[in-house]
Amino acid sequence: MPMAGKPILGILTLYLNDRKNIEDLGVYRKMSKVGEQLGLEVVVFTPDDVEEKTGRIHALAYDSRNKTWQRRWMRMPHVIFDRARYQKTKRFERLLAFRKKYSHIPFLNRPLRNKWTLFQKMAGEPALKDHLPDTRLYESPKDILAMLKKYATVYFKPTNGTGGRGILRIDLLPGGMLLLQGRNHSRRIVPPRKIRRQDLPAVIRRWDMGNDRYIVQQGLGVKLPDGRVCDFRLLVQKNGLGEWEVTGCAGRIGPPGSVTSNLHGGGRAVPMRDLLLKTGHPEEAIPLIRKAAESFGREVARFLEKSYGTLCELALDLVIDERGKAWLLEVNPKPSREVFHQAGEKETYRRAVKRPIEYALWTYRQSRLRRLALRPKQAATAALPEPGS
């Protein structure tokens, strides 16, 4: 039900298709319930739900009594949480236009750049550089062949890809043959096949790259004894005081034959400790490995926020090598939190849902204090501002 007089958080997302389907509504329902407990109304909307002339939005609001989503017209929210993932569509262009038009409203986060740009930025930071796998921007098959002279395994992946789409792994076999396997842009597993080195350019030309740029990245070679790939998802979030905290870290194990561990691609989640033990780390080393990974995660978050502006949460995909060192594969600014639910870590999952709401409330209060500081004569009698003011 509407919460009269309460600050409003608008979760900004995109429709997945022309049928106006929205992903992650289950998580947004949980966030709405947390907001209700904390005195913050949570609604969901897209740029397509904005009435151009009036600036009103036709938002989705969760009715906890009837357990249904309902549409209602309302003014712009006080704070906006941008959860829209990248799309190669006009919808995404409208998102960018919306952010520009309503930039005076506090946003919990800012867009980050693509994988290559982020890699270049972080490679210039001494504290992060040694945790980055060797990576280069793909210009021609010569880039892949040059990397294969240095590493037995390299990954060929899109700079804007998500969920493991469009990734190709290339292994150099004894005798000079190459083993190729991956996932296409529909996430379907591409069966492994062997080719001669001289056939690689023709294979790459046939690989569906769409309009995206690609990078070539060093493969770190951490696998389970049965050959399945694995990595870790570390979630760093702002808390209710506007400070970075590590919410949790869980392991991900890819399905047989997959070159990625993404849950959407059939991977499964396990507690961090379990995966560290499976990959040969002794029990007594795990607390130090966890502490080092968490410290690194906070360092990445602080650096990227300093570089790009206000952020709310980041998911870091990490590989932890045999020495316990964390390597950063990817940064996701619009992360899912289901890895903790699937790993059986219910309390971590609960915190992962709650923290953005706590941070939104803190952001709203800080914004209101700044506005009141600019109007000292009105501070004593100031009412709650209108949404979007």
Secondary structure, DSSP 8 states (H G I E B T S, - for coil): ---TT--EEEEE---SSTT---TTHHHHHHHHHHHHHHT-EEEEE-GGGB-TTT--EEEEEEETTTTEEEEEEE---SEEEE-----SSHHHHHHHHHHHHTTTS-BS------HHHHHHHHHTSHHHHTTS--EEE-SSHHHHHHHHTT-SEEEEEETT--TTTT-EEEEE-TTS-EEEEEE-TT--EEEEEEE-GGGHHHHHHHS--TT--EEEEE----B-TTS-BEEEEEEEEE-TTS-EEEEEEEEEE--TT-S---GGGT-EEEEHHHHHHHTT--GGGHHHHHHHHHHHHHHHHHHHHHHH----EEEEEEEE-TTS-EEEEEEESS---HHHHHTT-HHHHHHHHHHHHHHHHHHHHHHHHHHHHH-GGGTTT-----TT-
